[in-house]
Amino acid sequence: MGMPLEIQTMIVTNGKEKRIEHNLFILQKEGYRLYPLDIPLEVRRTKHGEATGQAVVKKLVLENGTTIVTYELIALHSIN
């Protein structure tokens, strides 16, 4: 039986990110999602919104039907 998997090219937070230290954030998403590691990706609050910054994914955990993304914010374009 197959496992549904989405491949992501940006980080969409929908305002659900949590800061774990200075520029390090954690985000839990429903379903299994694959993000490139160690390369800059756009960070957006919504899928079709403007980019609010750039981040590098440092860790991915896929378990129990969810994906947990740990990322480091490397550039901030807007705080709103």
N, C-alpha and C positions, 0 to 999 in steps of 0.2 A: 504494500500500500504506500502511495506517495505522501510526501509531506509538503503542504503549501509553503512557499518561500517567496518573499519579495526582495528584489535587489534595489537598494536605495542609492541615490546620487546626491542627496541633501538631507540635512537633519531638520525635521519639522517637529517643533516642540509642543504646539498648541497650548503653551503656557504651563506645561506639566513638568518641566525640568526642575531639578533640585540641586542647589549648590552644595558640594561636599567639602570643598576648600577653595582657596583663592580663585582660580580660573578653571576649576575642575567641576564638572556637572555630571549628574546621572539622570537618565530618562528611561522610563519603562513604557514599552509599546506593546499593544495586543498583536498576537501572531508572530511568526518568525520572519525576521528581516535581516538582510545581509548588508553591511556597510563596509566600504573600503577602509582599511586601517592605515594610519600614519601618513595620510595625505589630506590636505585642506579640503573641507566641504563647506558649502554654504549652510548657515543656520537661519531658519525662518520660523516665525511664530505660526503661520499657516502656509499650506501648500502653495497658494497663489499669491501670497503676500511678498513684500520686499525682503531682501536678505538683511538680517540684523547683524550678521557677523560671519566669521569663519572659525571653524573648529577642526580639530584632529581627533578622530576616534582612537581611544587608547585601549578599550576593552569591550568585548561583546560577550554576552551570556544568553544563550537560547535554551529555555527550559520551561516546562509546564505551559506551553502555548503562548509564551511571552518572550520578548527580547528586551534585555537590559543593556543600554548603551552608556558607557562612560566616555566622556569627551572633554578635551581641553580647549577652551575658547582662546584663540590666538589673535583675533582681531574683532573689534566691536564697531559697527557702523552706526547703530542707533540704540537707544535704551528704551524706546517706546514700541 
